[in-house]
Amino acid sequence: MEPLDLLASLQCANWSVAARTYGSSHATLIGLMSEWWISLDPDSHTVLDGAPSLGAGNAGWCDLMLCNSAGPLGVVEVEGTKPLDKLRTLEGYLKSSKPDFQPLSFCILVAYAYFIRGRGASRAYPPAESPDVYAESLKLSLRHPTKPVLLVAIDKTVDSNPGPTRATSPYHLGSVSLVTGIALAGGRELARQSLWRLQRAT
């Protein structure tokens, strides 16, 4: 698939499920990406949940491998704490000499806000699309110009009224506020679009 088509199709993912999930959401997002891919072509598309290892034993693997009836097409990493490390894992698949990985034609990093910074009224989540993550994603796309990189950034806000159960742990205070998709190829940004945005009451 072309990168712009992939980007547009990500609007069909069920982001509202992520918005109603509190905490890390890592497993939820992996499931959401699996559902998105299969729903694009239910007769042909399949997912390997936990991709085959890059090396011997369990030496390096990504969260998902997206396939069709002919074989693997893309790899996905979902990450909140170390997105730069996961970009290196994705590159490992794109440049691998393993015959099974030669058909891979794109990768996706789903980076989500994780740590709250600050105190009191100034508490906030840093943007999921940090300058470093964006810059390294661009570089990755430049090093592999025929294999586009899609960056999905999931931003959160601190919920001021989380309710008594969620309020017992800072881990559950964040609410998804914005999901942005960015298509990168050949070291440049092709397009970006809002995939989901919280509709605030007026």
Phi and psi in degrees as a GROMACS rama.xvg file:
@    title "Ramachandran Plot"
@    xaxis  label "Phi"
@    yaxis  label "Psi"
@TYPE xy
-72.1195  148.891  GLU-2
-59.5343  -37.0916  PRO-3
-70.1437  -32.7624  LEU-4
-68.0742  -41.3907  ASP-5
-61.0343  -45.2351  LEU-6
-60.0838  -46.4639  LEU-7
-63.0173  -37.7769  ALA-8
-68.0227  -24.7729  SER-9
-65.9303  -16.7229  LEU-10
-66.1265  -21.4372  GLN-11
-82.5612  -10.9253  CYS-12
-64.3667  150.966  ALA-13
-84.8847  69.0528  ASN-14
-64.7976  -22.4747  TRP-15
-63.9255  -26.0302  SER-16
-66.4663  -43.9484  VAL-17
-61.0652  -37.0056  ALA-18
-68.6026  -21.0416  ALA-19
-101.564  12.7462  ARG-20
-115.921  129.076  THR-21
-115.49  142.228  TYR-22
115.311  -151.133  GLY-23
-63.8464  -43.0442  SER-24
67.918  10.6227  SER-25
-58.5537  -52.7315  HIS-26
-64.5582  -38.8937  ALA-27
-60.1674  -44.5846  THR-28
-69.0955  -35.0978  LEU-29
-62.424  -45.3907  ILE-30
-63.7043  -38.9714  GLY-31
-63.7874  -42.6724  LEU-32
-67.7358  -35.0498  MET-33
-63.9259  -45.8588  SER-34
-62.664  -42.5252  GLU-35
-56.6149  -48.9723  TRP-36
-65.1905  -47.1281  TRP-37
-65.6608  -36.8042  ILE-38
-67.4797  -20.8547  SER-39
-66.217  -31.1743  LEU-40
-158.151  80.7114  ASP-41
-60.9015  -22.1942  PRO-42
-82.7884  -20.8385  ASP-43
-119.805  -36.0467  SER-44
-78.9959  139.527  HIS-45
-137.023  167.03  THR-46
-133.491  135.965  VAL-47
-97.818  111.168  LEU-48
-83.4954  101.965  ASP-49
91.1371  94.0966  GLY-50
-69.5956  156.849  ALA-51
-54.5977  146.252  PRO-52
-65.136  149.233  SER-53
-71.0557  -29.784  LEU-54
-132.472  -157.688  GLY-55
-70.4006  142.378  ALA-56
64.0374  -127.004  GLY-57
-109.225  35.6678  ASN-58
-78.3445  87.7962  ALA-59
83.2079  118.299  GLY-60
-153.778  154.06  TRP-61
-103.782  173.701  CYS-62
-68.3998  -43.2942  ASP-63
-140.419  146.785  LEU-64
-119.063  123.677  MET-65
-95.7003  126.396  LEU-66
-127.708  163.609  CYS-67
-124.729  -169.74  ASN-68
-64.5776  -18.8804  SER-69
-91.6719  -15.2875  ALA-70
141.911  -167.599  GLY-71
-72.6375  143.338  PRO-72
-120.845  -37.1958  LEU-73
-146.895  162.662  GLY-74
-127.404  149.202  VAL-75
-131.311  135.516  VAL-76
-121.466  135.242  GLU-77
-115.056  122.372  VAL-78
-151.312  139.253  GLU-79
-112.78  -27.9864  GLY-80
-105.696  -35.7613  THR-81
-133.562  62.5448  LYS-82
-63.0554  -30.9361  PRO-83
-65.6686  -38.1575  LEU-84
-62.4574  -38.0203  ASP-85
-72.0036  -29.0059  LYS-86
-63.5578  -36.5934  LEU-87
-67.0891  -37.0787  ARG-88
-64.4672  -44.2469  THR-89
-58.8609  -42.4981  LEU-90
-63.288  -34.2235  GLU-91
-56.3468  -37.6914  GLY-92
-72.4299  -43.0396  TYR-93
-63.6755  -32.9442  LEU-94
-101.374  3.50239  LYS-95
-62.2073  144.271  SER-96
-91.877  -0.733507  SER-97
-62.85  130.544  LYS-98
-55.5831  -36.9151  PRO-99
-63.1886  -24.5728  ASP-100
-97.1177  -3.2009  PHE-101
-61.7426  -32.8688  GLN-102
-72.0717  -9.8087  PRO-103
-57.8201  129.455  LEU-104
-124.906  -3.42826  SER-105
-162.835  165.88  PHE-106
-140.614  158.371  CYS-107
-133.579  128.763  ILE-108
-109.391  120.248  LEU-109
-100.767  103.774  VAL-110
-103.127  124.545  ALA-111
-121.8  145.386  TYR-112
-60.6464  139.62  ALA-113
-132.961  -53.0299  TYR-114
-94.3528  133.465  PHE-115
-83.8891  135.996  ILE-116
-113.622  152.641  ARG-117
86.4148  -178.872  GLY-118
-133.474  157.607  ARG-119
55.1595  -134.71  GLY-120
-67.6781  -17.0164  ALA-121
-89.5639  0.900356  SER-122
-62.9648  135.413  ARG-123
-161.269  162.402  ALA-124
-95.0928  130.217  TYR-125
-62.1197  154.597  PRO-126
-58.9388  139.877  PRO-127
-65.5059  -33.0276  ALA-128
-88.896  78.1262  GLU-129
-72.8453  158.983  SER-130
-55.4283  -38.6923  PRO-131
-66.483  -43.2221  ASP-132
-63.9526  -43.3382  VAL-133
-63.7193  -46.8886  TYR-134
-62.112  -43.6492  ALA-135
-70.3893  -31.6193  GLU-136
-66.4221  -41.0683  SER-137
-61.0201  -45.0826  LEU-138
-62.5444  -39.7692  LYS-139
-60.9133  -43.7904  LEU-140
-66.2314  -30.4436  SER-141
-71.2202  -38.9276  LEU-142
-71.1156  -21.4664  ARG-143
-131.389  71.5789  HIS-144
-64.4791  -19.1506  PRO-145
-93.7211  1.77515  THR-146
-127.106  94.2196  LYS-147
-59.691  153.805  PRO-148
-113.809  127.581  VAL-149
-107.86  128.205  LEU-150
-110.795  122.138  LEU-151
-111.898  117.232  VAL-152
-107.861  122.504  ALA-153
-110.852  107.588  ILE-154
-94.043  151.306  ASP-155
-129.907  155.405  LYS-156
-119.067  156.746  THR-157
-79.2421  122.757  VAL-158
-76.6947  120.937  ASP-159
-76.677  -14.9073  SER-160
-137.099  69.7873  ASN-161
-78.2059  -12.7452  PRO-162
90.505  162.605  GLY-163
-65.2904  -35.7572  PRO-164
-72.1855  -48.783  THR-165
-66.9351  -30.2274  ARG-166
-68.8276  -13.9999  ALA-167
-73.0647  -14.2337  THR-168
-141.651  131.601  SER-169
-63.7602  -17.9644  PRO-170
-61.6178  -27.6217  TYR-171
-109.242  16.1966  HIS-172
-86.1369  -13.7004  LEU-173
-87.4244  139.526  GLY-174
-119.775  135.409  SER-175
-62.5422  130.005  VAL-176
-115.399  -27.0073  SER-177
-157.728  136.563  LEU-178
-121.455  121.47  VAL-179
-118.032  135.213  THR-180
-111.021  137.736  GLY-181
-132.958  128.115  ILE-182
-103.063  125.599  ALA-183
-123.631  139.362  LEU-184
-156.366  137.446  ALA-185
61.2618  27.9366  GLY-186
80.7342  16.7515  GLY-187
-140.068  157.548  ARG-188
-85.1121  120.899  GLU-189
-82.501  -41.3068  LEU-190
-169.451  158.174  ALA-191
-142.386  150.231  ARG-192
-154.346  153.717  GLN-193
-75.9183  121.838  SER-194
-90.5591  -27.4024  LEU-195
-163.424  141.001  TRP-196
-140.139  137.456  ARG-197
-66.0174  127.133  LEU-198
-90.2144  108.702  GLN-199
-85.4724  143.189  ARG-200
-67.2883  143.064  ALA-201
